[in-house]
C-alpha cells in the first residue's frame, strides 16, 4: 500500500506541475480559502486510482468530502490533492500532494510529495520515515531559543484570541519563525529536521494525517496544546523534535 501511495502521489504531483503558472479558474470557498482546477484534477486522479486498486476502501478528500465506498470498511484514505492552494494560485512554489491511509482509527501509511523539489516523504507505521527512500530523523536541537519554528495562520485567525500572543511569544523566544502556507510540508520538514517545532490550529484531517505519522516515525512528538494525545480530528496540534516540546507547550498553555 505504501508503494501505491507513493506512485499515486507522484502522478498527482505531475498534474500540479503541468498546471503550475497556467491556472485560469479560481473558486473561493471562503473569504481567503481557494480551490483551483488543479486541486480538482489531482483529486480526481487519486480517487480513481484508489477505486481501481482498493474498491472497498473509504475515502475522505478535501474537495469531495467523504466518499464511503464500503460502509463496513476499516480502511480509509485521507487526501489533500493540493496543500498550499493559495501559494499555487499565486505561483509561489510551496505546495504538495499529501495522502494517508487510516486503518481502524490509526494512520498506517503516509506520503507527502513536493513536485517542485521532487521530494517524496513517506512513512509506514513501525518502519520509520524516509525522504526519497533515505531514512530521516527529527533534529537534535534541545532549546527553544536555538530552534527554527514554523506555523500557519488559520483562516479565521482574526477571531483567535490567543493566536497573536502565541506568535509573538515564539518570535521573541525562538531563533526564528517561518510561515510557508502548507501545513503538510511544514510537518514533513519537522520529520526531516529542517524545522524543530510546529504549531497550528484550525487544520483539517487531510492537512495533518500524513504529517503526523511522518513525525512520529522520524522520532518526533505530536500532541494537542495541552500535551494530550494528538488526533487529526481534534485540532489544534503541536509538533516538535520532542526535545523542545515542553517549552513549546508552556507558551501554548
C-alpha positions in Angstrom: 0.0 0.0 0.0 2.9 2.3 0.7 4.3 1.9 -2.9 0.8 2.5 -4.3 0.5 5.7 -2.2 4.0 6.9 -3.4 3.3 6.3 -7.0 -0.2 7.9 -6.8 1.3 11.0 -5.1 3.9 11.3 -7.8 1.3 11.1 -10.6 -0.9 13.7 -8.9 2.1 15.9 -8.4 2.9 15.8 -12.1 -0.6 17.1 -12.8 0.1 20.0 -10.4 3.4 20.8 -12.1 1.8 20.8 -15.6 -0.8 23.3 -14.4 1.5 25.4 -12.3 1.5 29.0 -13.6 -1.3 28.2 -16.1 -4.4 28.4 -13.8 -7.3 30.3 -15.3 -10.2 29.5 -13.0 -10.0 30.0 -9.2 -13.0 29.5 -7.0 -13.4 30.9 -3.5 -14.7 28.5 -0.8 -14.5 31.3 1.8 -13.0 34.8 2.2 -9.5 33.5 1.5 -9.9 29.8 1.0 -9.4 28.9 -2.6 -9.8 25.9 -4.9 -8.4 25.6 -8.4 -8.8 23.3 -11.4 -5.5 21.7 -10.3 -7.0 20.7 -6.9 -9.9 19.0 -8.7 -7.8 17.3 -11.4 -5.3 16.0 -8.8 -8.1 14.7 -6.5 -9.9 13.1 -9.4 -6.8 11.1 -10.3 -6.2 10.0 -6.8 -9.8 8.9 -6.2 -9.9 7.0 -9.4 -6.7 5.1 -8.6 -8.0 4.2 -5.2 -11.3 3.0 -6.6 -9.4 0.9 -9.1 -6.9 -0.7 -6.7 -8.9 -0.7 -3.4 -12.6 -0.5 -4.4 -13.8 -1.4 -0.9 -11.8 1.4 0.9 -13.5 4.6 2.1 -12.2 8.0 1.1 -12.0 11.3 2.8 -10.9 14.1 0.4 -10.7 17.8 0.8 -12.8 18.8 -2.2 -15.1 15.8 -2.4 -15.7 15.3 1.3 -16.5 11.7 2.4 -16.9 9.2 -0.3 -17.8 5.9 1.5 -17.4 3.1 -1.0 -18.0 0.4 1.6 -19.7 1.4 4.9 -18.2 -1.6 6.6 -14.6 -0.8 5.6 -12.0 -0.4 8.3 -9.7 1.3 5.7 -9.9 5.0 4.8 -7.8 7.1 2.5 -7.4 10.7 3.6 -6.4 13.0 0.8 -5.4 16.6 0.2 -4.7 16.8 -3.6 -3.1 20.3 -3.3 -2.0 21.5 0.1 -0.9 25.1 -0.4 -3.6 26.2 -2.9 -3.1 29.9 -2.2 0.6 29.6 -2.9 -0.1 27.6 -6.1 -2.6 30.2 -7.3 0.0 33.0 -6.8 2.8 30.9 -8.5 4.7 30.6 -5.2 6.4 27.2 -5.4 5.5 25.8 -2.0 2.7 23.2 -2.3 2.3 19.4 -2.3 0.1 16.4 -2.6 -0.5 14.5 0.6 -2.3 11.3 1.4 -2.6 8.9 4.2 -4.3 5.6 4.9 -6.2 5.0 8.2 -6.9 1.5 9.4 -9.2 1.1 12.4 -8.6 4.6 13.6 -4.8 4.6 13.2 -2.7 6.1 10.4 -0.6 3.4 8.9 0.7 4.8 5.6 1.7 8.4 4.9 3.0 10.2 1.8 3.7 13.9 1.1 5.1 14.8 -2.3 6.5 18.2 -3.2 6.7 18.1 -7.0 8.7 21.4 -7.4 11.6 19.9 -5.5 10.9 16.3 -6.4 10.9 15.4 -2.7 8.8 12.4 -1.6 8.3 11.9 2.1 6.9 8.6 3.1 6.2 6.5 6.2 4.7 3.2 7.2 3.7 2.6 10.8 6.5 0.9 12.6 9.0 1.1 9.8 10.3 4.7 10.1 10.2 7.6 7.7 12.0 8.4 4.5 12.8 11.2 2.1 13.4 9.9 -1.4 13.9 6.5 0.1 16.5 7.6 2.6 15.8 7.4 6.3 15.1 10.7 8.1 15.1 11.8 11.7 14.0 14.9 13.6 16.5 17.5 14.7 18.6 17.3 17.8 18.0 20.9 18.9 17.5 21.0 22.7 16.4 24.6 23.4 13.6 26.7 22.1 16.0 29.7 21.9 18.0 27.8 19.3 15.1 26.5 17.4 13.6 27.3 14.0 9.8 27.1 14.2 7.1 27.1 11.6 3.4 27.8 11.8 0.3 28.5 9.7 -2.4 31.1 10.0 -5.9 29.7 10.4 -8.4 31.2 8.0 -10.2 32.8 11.0 -7.1 33.8 12.8 -8.5 37.3 13.5 -11.0 35.7 15.8 -8.5 33.5 17.6 -7.8 35.4 20.8 -4.5 33.6 21.6 -3.1 33.5 18.1 -1.2 36.8 18.2 0.1 36.1 21.7 1.4 32.6 20.8 3.1 34.0 17.6 4.7 37.0 19.4 6.0 34.8 22.2 7.6 32.4 19.9 9.1 35.2 17.8 10.7 36.6 20.9 11.9 33.3 22.3 12.9 31.2 19.3 15.7 31.7 16.8 13.2 32.2 14.0 9.6 31.5 12.9 8.6 30.8 9.4 5.1 30.7 7.7 5.2 28.9 4.3 1.5 28.2 3.7 1.5 24.4 3.5 0.9 22.5 6.8 1.8 19.2 5.1 5.2 20.4 4.0 5.8 22.1 7.4 5.2 18.7 9.1 7.4 16.9 6.7 10.1 19.4 7.4 9.8 18.6 11.1 10.3 15.0 10.3 13.5 15.5 8.4 14.9 18.1 10.8 14.7 21.3 8.8 12.3 22.7 11.4 12.4 22.0 15.1 8.8 22.8 16.1 5.4 23.5 14.5 2.1 24.6 16.0 -1.3 25.5 14.3 -5.0 25.5 15.0 -7.9 25.2 12.6 -6.4 22.4 10.5 -8.4 19.7 8.9 -7.7 15.9 8.9 -6.3 15.9 5.4 -3.8 18.6 6.4 -2.4 16.6 9.3 -2.9 12.9 8.6 0.3 12.1 6.7 2.5 14.6 8.6 1.5 13.2 11.9 2.8 9.7 11.0 5.9 11.1 9.4 6.8 13.0 12.5 6.2 10.0 14.9 8.1 7.6 12.7 11.0 10.1 12.5 11.3 10.2 16.3 9.3 13.4 16.9 6.4 14.2 19.2 3.0 15.5 18.4 0.2 16.4 20.8 -2.6 19.0 21.3 -1.8 22.3 23.0 -2.3 20.7 26.5 0.1 17.8 25.8 -2.8 15.3 25.3 -2.7 12.6 22.6 -2.9 14.0 19.1 -5.9 13.4 16.9 -6.3 14.5 13.3 -10.0 15.1 14.0 -9.4 17.4 17.0 -7.0 20.3 16.4 -5.1 22.3 17.5 -1.8 20.5 17.3 1.8 21.0 18.4 4.6 19.0 16.8 8.4 19.0 17.6 11.5 17.0 17.7 10.5 16.1 21.2 13.3 17.9 22.9 11.7 21.3 22.8 8.1 20.1 23.2 7.8 21.0 26.8 8.9 24.6 26.2 6.5 24.9 23.3 3.6 23.7 25.4 4.4 26.2 28.1 3.9 29.0 25.5 0.7 27.4 24.2 -0.8 26.8 27.7 
